[in-house]
Amino acid sequence: MLPERASGVQLHITSLPDGRLGPSAREFVDWLAAAGQRVWQVLPVSVPDEHGSPYASPSAFAAWPALLEHPDAPVTEEELAAFVAEQSYWTESWRAAGGDLADQVRFDREWAELRRYAAGRGVQVLGDVPIYVAPGSADARAWPGLFRDDAVAGVPPDAFSETGQLWGNPLYDWDALAADGYRWWVERLRRSFALFDLVRLDHFRGFSAYWAVPAGDPTAENGRWETGPGRAVFDAAAAELGPLPVLAEDLGDIDEPVVRLRRDLGFAGMAVLQFAFNPDDEDESHEPENLEHNQVVYTGTHDNDTVVGWWTELPERRRREVRRAWRAAGVRSGEDEPAWAMIELAQASPCRIAMAQVQDVLGLGSEARMNTPGTAATWSWRLEPGQLTGEHARRLRQVTEAAGRC
């Protein structure tokens, strides 16, 4: 389950210097251990879409072969047969879509080796599960009865977009899923827990209520809230899989039923410090004085600008609020290093885990932003070899030790 008081760093595999499960991944684990970090958060390891986004994958189950260190390594017939038997729920659909199951065997083998390496250094891997599947995906084709064709997914207008975000993913037919005991979701979570120590469940509010946009609409403005399955899907999963090591991504347009569902399930929630000082966001749950233990607090997520980029655009009135929060938390870094000041603010919080993007550890600006929601993102930012140094590790460890998170 999630550790009680720890910290970690978010860096996707594609942002490693070689973008693979090779030496740079193990070097990053070594760096995390040296820095006193106990959690490595990655984005989905699924096959990305044409824009490089892993949130619109052609399969909710298959991993991306391009992440392999040794893509041509032999796979024995015994290994392949064992993998197909173990993953029988989804392998036929991936094979029908033209996917190579040998690549999946190679991925599981290399990924397991990396997980063991990380565990040996006290580092847990926090993975990511997108709530929806992509249109035309292997999942939508293999299980058409589980998805609707009259509406698609999105979110209403918010601070990121005046017309909302039209994701276009097929929505679930929750009645059909319930009739099957939520088997598809149980198997998806089974696969996720086999890959990761901890799982961030994307768009958790969609299990309480989701924004349904009429199929064919050009924006998400005309959508409406419809009731989700609630805890039934998680009760079905827990009955087979045991306790669920889930971090609920409860960001965006959150109401009391969402909060109540998360707390009833015992899942940790999320807070983003940049949102605490957003004049367009009336949600006060991100403010430092309102943070809770059963949360994971972020300087920013992959959907946010870097702290330096955010600070650069922040009006002076909001900067004064940030400075007051820094002083109240005893932050030592000043506004000449806003990223480190926000890292200290996160670490000083009561939240069980404090997370920072590696871009913020490096103090990088908007040029290093990973994603801008509502746009065709490139997802292409990558570390340079040697960019993350021992000095960065020493400084982060000092902050972590001072906050009692080592």
MARNU-322018 format. One record per residue (C-alpha): residue in one letter; z, x, y. Coordinates in Angstrom, 3 decimals. Each point is the difference from the previous one (the first is absolute). Example, Ala and Ser with C-alpha at 12.3 -4.5 7.8 and 13.67 -1.06 7.14 Angstrom:
REC,A,7.800,12.300,-4.500
REC,S,-0.660,1.370,3.440
This chain:
REC,M,0.000,0.000,0.000
REC,L,-0.111,1.019,3.669
REC,P,2.477,2.769,0.838
REC,E,3.017,-0.943,2.117
REC,R,-0.435,2.497,2.850
REC,A,-3.031,2.244,0.014
REC,S,-3.086,0.867,1.985
REC,G,-3.602,0.745,-0.694
REC,V,-3.486,0.627,1.297
REC,Q,-3.165,-2.061,-0.228
REC,L,-3.183,1.880,-0.861
REC,H,-2.852,-1.443,-2.020
REC,I,-1.607,2.091,-2.726
REC,T,-3.303,0.029,1.921
REC,S,1.820,1.592,2.957
REC,L,1.011,3.069,-1.996
REC,P,-2.055,3.096,0.848
REC,D,-2.161,-0.431,-3.115
REC,G,0.462,-3.774,-0.272
REC,R,0.758,0.266,-3.709
REC,L,2.765,0.118,-2.607
REC,G,-0.179,3.769,-0.028
REC,P,1.945,2.970,1.322
REC,S,0.367,-1.455,3.498
REC,A,1.775,-3.069,-1.455
REC,R,2.511,2.212,-1.782
REC,E,0.383,2.155,3.100
REC,F,0.774,-3.120,2.011
REC,V,2.671,-0.981,-2.529
REC,D,1.501,3.473,0.407
REC,W,-0.076,-0.457,3.772
REC,L,1.739,-3.392,-0.266
REC,A,2.738,1.472,-2.177
REC,A,0.487,2.888,2.432
REC,A,0.212,-2.516,2.845
REC,G,2.687,-2.020,-1.791
REC,Q,-2.304,-2.995,-0.459
REC,R,0.424,-2.208,-3.052
REC,V,-2.903,-2.431,0.409
REC,W,-3.747,0.607,0.189
REC,Q,-1.867,-3.101,1.092
REC,V,-3.691,-0.309,-0.794
REC,L,-2.553,-2.731,0.656
REC,P,-1.723,-1.832,-2.886
REC,V,-1.604,2.399,-2.485
REC,S,-2.703,-2.564,-0.754
REC,V,-3.726,0.446,0.624
REC,P,-0.671,-0.489,3.743
REC,D,-2.715,-2.109,1.606
REC,E,-2.972,1.365,1.939
REC,H,2.234,0.638,3.031
REC,G,2.454,2.037,-2.032
REC,S,2.662,-2.737,0.012
REC,P,2.080,-0.200,-3.201
REC,Y,1.006,-3.566,0.947
REC,A,-3.393,-1.460,-0.958
REC,S,-0.450,1.558,-3.422
REC,P,-2.490,-1.114,-2.678
REC,S,2.963,-0.087,-2.420
REC,A,3.686,-0.816,0.414
REC,F,0.776,2.065,-3.108
REC,A,-2.371,2.986,-0.172
REC,A,0.740,3.311,1.725
REC,W,-2.486,2.023,2.036
REC,P,-1.598,2.817,-2.048
REC,A,-0.815,1.938,3.182
REC,L,3.699,0.888,0.219
REC,L,-0.187,1.997,-3.242
REC,E,0.581,3.736,0.000
REC,H,-1.974,0.391,-3.224
REC,P,-2.579,-2.825,-0.134
REC,D,-1.827,1.593,-2.955
REC,A,3.008,0.611,-2.234
REC,P,-0.577,-1.140,-3.630
REC,V,1.599,-3.187,-1.235
REC,T,0.540,-0.488,-3.627
REC,E,-0.959,-3.167,-1.800
REC,E,3.676,-0.469,-0.903
REC,E,1.060,0.139,3.643
REC,L,-2.684,-2.469,1.007
REC,A,0.897,-2.429,-2.787
REC,A,3.697,0.188,0.858
REC,F,-0.744,-0.627,3.699
REC,V,-2.190,-3.027,-0.756
REC,A,2.687,-1.426,-2.292
REC,E,2.720,0.522,2.595
REC,Q,-2.076,-1.310,2.931
REC,S,-1.913,-2.677,-1.886
REC,Y,0.579,-2.680,2.635
REC,W,-2.346,1.585,2.550
REC,T,-2.088,2.706,-1.655
REC,E,-2.665,-2.414,-1.225
REC,S,-0.548,-1.324,3.539
REC,W,-0.312,3.549,1.375
REC,R,-2.390,1.000,-2.781
REC,A,-2.102,-3.125,0.734
REC,A,-0.172,1.105,3.648
REC,G,-1.426,3.374,-1.051
REC,G,3.239,1.951,0.239
REC,D,0.583,3.061,-2.150
REC,L,3.194,-0.351,-2.026
REC,A,0.030,3.722,-0.755
REC,D,0.541,0.573,3.718
REC,Q,2.991,-2.321,-0.138
REC,V,1.472,1.959,-2.893
REC,R,-0.486,3.227,1.968
REC,F,1.650,-1.543,3.048
REC,D,3.019,-1.247,-1.913
REC,R,0.418,3.433,-1.574
REC,E,-0.201,1.917,3.290
REC,W,2.105,-2.573,1.831
REC,A,2.727,0.166,-2.651
REC,E,0.057,3.780,0.337
REC,L,0.427,-0.286,3.773
REC,R,2.737,-2.613,-0.426
REC,R,1.882,2.295,-2.374
REC,Y,-0.387,2.890,2.432
REC,A,1.357,-2.143,2.837
REC,A,2.890,-1.344,-2.076
REC,G,0.998,3.548,-0.899
REC,R,0.425,0.676,3.712
REC,G,1.881,-3.194,0.756
REC,V,-2.932,-1.814,1.596
REC,Q,-0.875,-3.630,-0.762
REC,V,-3.510,-1.340,0.608
REC,L,-0.256,-3.228,1.995
REC,G,-3.312,-1.709,-0.681
REC,D,-1.771,-2.926,1.610
REC,V,-1.272,-3.283,-1.457
REC,P,-2.393,-2.025,2.187
REC,I,0.681,-3.712,-0.356
REC,Y,-3.665,-1.039,-0.241
REC,V,-3.071,1.090,-1.942
REC,A,-3.394,0.702,1.544
REC,P,-2.842,-2.532,0.049
REC,G,-2.309,0.654,-2.924
REC,S,2.560,2.262,-1.665
REC,A,0.311,0.431,-3.744
REC,D,3.102,-2.192,0.215
REC,A,-1.736,-2.882,1.785
REC,R,-2.847,0.116,-2.533
REC,A,2.195,0.300,-3.080
REC,W,2.501,-2.715,0.982
REC,P,-1.934,-2.399,2.282
REC,G,2.336,-2.876,-0.798
REC,L,2.889,1.806,1.678
REC,F,-1.659,0.114,3.420
REC,R,-1.074,-2.588,2.581
REC,D,-3.483,-0.335,1.488
REC,D,0.809,-2.327,2.926
REC,A,2.016,2.454,2.091
REC,V,0.582,3.724,0.460
REC,A,2.907,2.181,1.048
REC,G,0.954,1.200,3.442
REC,V,2.791,-0.063,2.534
REC,P,0.292,-1.977,3.239
REC,P,-0.418,1.517,3.469
REC,D,2.634,2.655,0.637
REC,A,0.661,3.207,1.898
REC,F,-2.812,1.737,-1.896
REC,S,-2.722,-2.604,0.599
REC,E,-0.443,-2.995,2.327
REC,T,-2.177,-1.794,-2.571
REC,G,2.156,0.905,-2.971
REC,Q,-1.147,2.145,-2.873
REC,L,-2.655,-1.460,-2.283
REC,W,0.533,1.957,-3.189
REC,G,-2.416,-2.116,-2.028
REC,N,1.789,0.547,-3.320
REC,P,-0.060,-2.886,-2.490
REC,L,3.269,-1.926,0.023
REC,Y,1.944,-0.642,-3.189
REC,D,0.042,-3.394,-1.644
REC,W,3.753,0.091,-0.460
REC,D,0.032,-3.154,-2.149
REC,A,-2.394,1.652,-2.448
REC,L,2.105,3.166,-0.023
REC,A,3.170,-1.995,-0.611
REC,A,-1.614,-1.790,-2.941
REC,D,-0.536,3.406,-1.621
REC,G,3.549,1.162,0.688
REC,Y,-1.277,2.244,2.827
REC,R,-1.404,2.302,-2.673
REC,W,-2.458,1.714,2.364
REC,W,2.787,0.970,2.403
REC,V,2.351,1.047,-2.773
REC,E,-2.639,2.367,-1.354
REC,R,-0.841,1.310,3.443
REC,L,3.647,0.817,0.674
REC,R,0.336,1.507,-3.473
REC,R,-2.868,2.358,0.818
REC,S,1.504,0.828,3.403
REC,F,3.450,0.797,-1.381
REC,A,-1.628,2.250,-2.591
REC,L,-1.612,2.005,2.815
REC,F,2.770,0.074,2.624
REC,D,3.766,0.372,0.185
REC,L,0.123,-2.501,2.854
REC,V,-2.556,-2.550,1.207
REC,R,-0.715,-1.267,3.501
REC,L,-1.336,-3.535,-0.346
REC,D,-2.555,-0.578,2.743
REC,H,0.095,-3.226,2.081
REC,F,3.120,-1.347,-1.695
REC,R,0.025,-3.012,2.305
REC,G,-3.037,-1.290,-1.914
REC,F,2.314,-0.885,-2.890
REC,S,1.920,-2.321,2.311
REC,A,-2.946,-1.377,1.970
REC,Y,-3.475,1.408,0.587
REC,W,-2.685,-0.426,2.656
REC,A,-2.999,-1.785,-1.520
REC,V,-3.224,0.301,2.001
REC,P,-2.837,-2.433,-0.785
REC,A,-2.750,1.826,-1.887
REC,G,-2.838,0.947,2.330
REC,D,2.053,0.108,3.222
REC,P,-0.847,3.037,2.179
REC,T,3.641,0.623,1.038
REC,A,3.465,-0.792,-1.317
REC,E,0.907,-2.279,2.925
REC,N,-0.541,-3.302,-1.837
REC,G,2.125,0.819,-3.003
REC,R,3.149,-1.831,-1.005
REC,W,3.231,0.854,-1.772
REC,E,0.173,-1.099,-3.624
REC,T,2.972,0.252,-2.351
REC,G,0.146,2.989,-2.362
REC,P,1.641,0.247,-3.441
REC,G,3.369,1.207,1.267
REC,R,2.175,1.841,-2.467
REC,A,-1.598,-1.489,-3.125
REC,V,-2.489,2.855,-0.363
REC,F,2.767,2.611,0.263
REC,D,2.279,-1.838,-2.389
REC,A,-2.839,-0.004,-2.535
REC,A,-0.532,3.742,0.510
REC,A,3.711,0.866,-0.179
REC,A,0.351,-1.963,-3.233
REC,E,-2.421,2.436,-1.655
REC,L,0.314,3.181,2.048
REC,G,3.670,0.045,0.967
REC,P,1.264,0.793,3.531
REC,L,-2.877,0.349,2.442
REC,P,0.109,3.161,2.185
REC,V,-1.763,-1.732,2.895
REC,L,-0.139,0.663,3.724
REC,A,-1.264,-3.163,1.700
REC,E,-2.439,0.545,2.872
REC,D,1.420,-2.772,2.165
REC,L,-1.791,0.810,3.249
REC,G,-2.007,-2.245,2.299
REC,D,0.598,-3.721,0.517
REC,I,3.289,-0.297,-1.891
REC,D,2.091,-3.176,-0.121
REC,E,3.346,-0.870,-1.558
REC,P,-1.423,-1.063,-3.400
REC,V,-1.548,3.470,-0.408
REC,V,3.279,1.701,0.858
REC,R,1.904,-2.309,-2.330
REC,L,-2.441,0.631,-2.876
REC,R,0.282,3.775,0.375
REC,R,3.786,-0.089,0.143
REC,D,0.300,-2.412,-2.927
REC,L,-2.093,2.400,-2.081
REC,G,2.024,3.008,1.184
REC,F,-3.102,1.844,1.179
REC,A,0.253,2.525,2.811
REC,G,-1.951,-0.879,3.134
REC,M,-1.794,2.088,2.596
REC,A,0.573,0.845,3.649
REC,V,-2.315,1.953,2.302
REC,L,1.570,1.665,3.022
REC,Q,-3.177,-0.208,2.063
REC,F,0.247,-3.805,-0.238
REC,A,3.485,0.083,1.521
REC,F,-1.489,0.900,3.369
REC,N,-3.148,-2.155,-0.146
REC,P,-0.094,-2.438,2.953
REC,D,-2.266,-2.367,-1.945
REC,D,2.326,-0.276,-3.001
REC,E,2.928,-2.425,0.242
REC,D,1.357,1.060,-3.408
REC,E,3.268,1.807,0.696
REC,S,0.593,1.087,-3.594
REC,H,-1.617,3.399,0.648
REC,E,2.376,0.917,2.823
REC,P,2.348,2.873,-0.944
REC,E,3.162,-2.063,0.512
REC,N,-1.280,-2.716,-2.370
REC,L,-1.008,2.193,-2.928
REC,E,1.656,-0.701,-3.358
REC,H,0.898,2.017,-3.068
REC,N,-2.455,-1.683,-2.366
REC,Q,-3.034,1.076,2.016
REC,V,-2.382,2.928,0.144
REC,V,-0.531,1.065,3.596
REC,Y,-3.204,1.719,1.136
REC,T,-0.962,1.965,3.071
REC,G,-3.362,-1.686,-0.641
REC,T,-2.099,-1.041,-2.985
REC,H,-3.615,0.800,-0.851
REC,D,-0.975,-2.997,2.178
REC,N,1.737,1.403,3.090
REC,D,-1.071,2.670,2.413
REC,T,1.853,3.280,-0.305
REC,V,3.198,0.139,2.043
REC,V,-1.598,2.401,2.490
REC,G,-2.995,-2.294,0.409
REC,W,2.294,-3.002,0.386
REC,W,2.251,1.797,2.510
REC,T,-2.982,1.085,2.074
REC,E,-1.023,-3.637,0.569
REC,L,3.548,-1.353,0.430
REC,P,0.784,-1.356,3.522
REC,E,2.830,1.708,1.826
REC,R,2.186,-3.127,-0.210
REC,R,-0.209,0.126,-3.790
REC,R,0.580,3.746,-0.022
REC,R,3.318,-0.592,1.729
REC,E,1.002,-2.357,-2.820
REC,V,-0.944,2.612,-2.572
REC,R,2.012,2.688,1.806
REC,R,3.057,-2.290,0.019
REC,A,-0.376,-0.496,-3.765
REC,W,-0.258,3.752,-0.492
REC,R,3.175,0.618,2.014
REC,A,1.905,-2.718,-1.857
REC,A,-0.926,1.583,-3.344
REC,G,0.852,3.534,1.122
REC,V,-3.589,1.208,-0.296
REC,R,-0.350,3.628,1.046
REC,S,-3.778,0.268,0.342
REC,G,-1.381,-0.979,3.386
REC,E,-3.095,-1.773,1.227
REC,D,-1.920,3.261,-0.127
REC,E,0.179,-0.561,-3.779
REC,P,-0.054,-3.802,-0.381
REC,A,-0.991,0.122,-3.667
REC,W,3.058,2.030,-0.952
REC,A,2.213,-2.189,2.166
REC,M,-1.223,-3.049,-1.925
REC,I,0.513,1.793,-3.317
REC,E,3.603,0.665,1.021
REC,L,0.401,-3.632,1.090
REC,A,-1.238,-1.214,-3.387
REC,Q,2.218,2.440,-1.883
REC,A,3.077,-1.094,1.977
REC,S,-0.515,-3.657,-0.958
REC,P,2.042,-1.852,-2.652
REC,C,-3.178,-0.635,-2.033
REC,R,0.050,1.234,-3.578
REC,I,-3.228,1.993,0.473
REC,A,-1.474,1.527,3.163
REC,M,-3.730,0.743,-0.179
REC,A,-2.268,2.036,2.272
REC,Q,-3.730,0.495,-0.084
REC,V,-0.858,3.640,-0.530
REC,Q,-2.066,-0.266,3.216
REC,D,3.269,-0.595,1.858
REC,V,1.683,2.978,-1.642
REC,L,-2.921,2.011,1.382
REC,G,0.177,-1.692,3.417
REC,L,-3.679,-0.985,-0.070
REC,G,-1.728,-2.425,2.351
REC,S,-2.301,-2.983,-0.489
REC,E,-2.730,2.211,-1.439
REC,A,2.088,0.095,-3.198
REC,R,0.403,-3.787,-0.319
REC,M,-0.639,-1.209,-3.555
REC,N,-1.031,-3.605,0.645
REC,T,-0.532,-2.522,2.785
REC,P,0.383,-3.557,-1.377
REC,G,-2.836,-2.398,0.697
REC,T,-2.594,2.770,0.200
REC,A,-2.222,1.834,-2.462
REC,A,2.479,2.793,-0.632
REC,T,-1.039,3.455,-1.137
REC,W,3.204,0.900,-1.889
REC,S,-1.220,3.565,0.235
REC,W,2.799,2.029,1.605
REC,R,0.904,3.078,-2.015
REC,L,2.497,2.852,0.215
REC,E,-1.336,3.466,0.640
REC,P,1.098,2.690,-2.484
REC,G,3.252,1.530,1.232
REC,Q,0.421,-2.595,2.768
REC,L,3.315,-1.186,-1.422
REC,T,2.296,3.020,0.126
REC,G,3.365,1.195,-1.181
REC,E,1.269,-0.363,3.547
REC,H,-0.880,-3.708,-0.072
REC,A,1.926,-0.275,-3.282
REC,R,3.054,1.798,1.407
REC,R,0.087,-2.201,3.076
REC,L,-0.400,-3.226,-1.970
REC,R,2.714,1.083,-2.423
REC,Q,2.386,0.652,2.891
REC,V,-0.602,-3.489,1.387
REC,T,0.351,-1.516,-3.480
REC,E,3.245,1.833,-0.745
REC,A,1.445,-0.997,3.370
REC,A,-0.757,-3.631,-0.838
REC,G,1.643,0.280,-3.432
REC,R,-3.230,-0.671,-1.874
REC,C,-0.375,3.171,-2.078
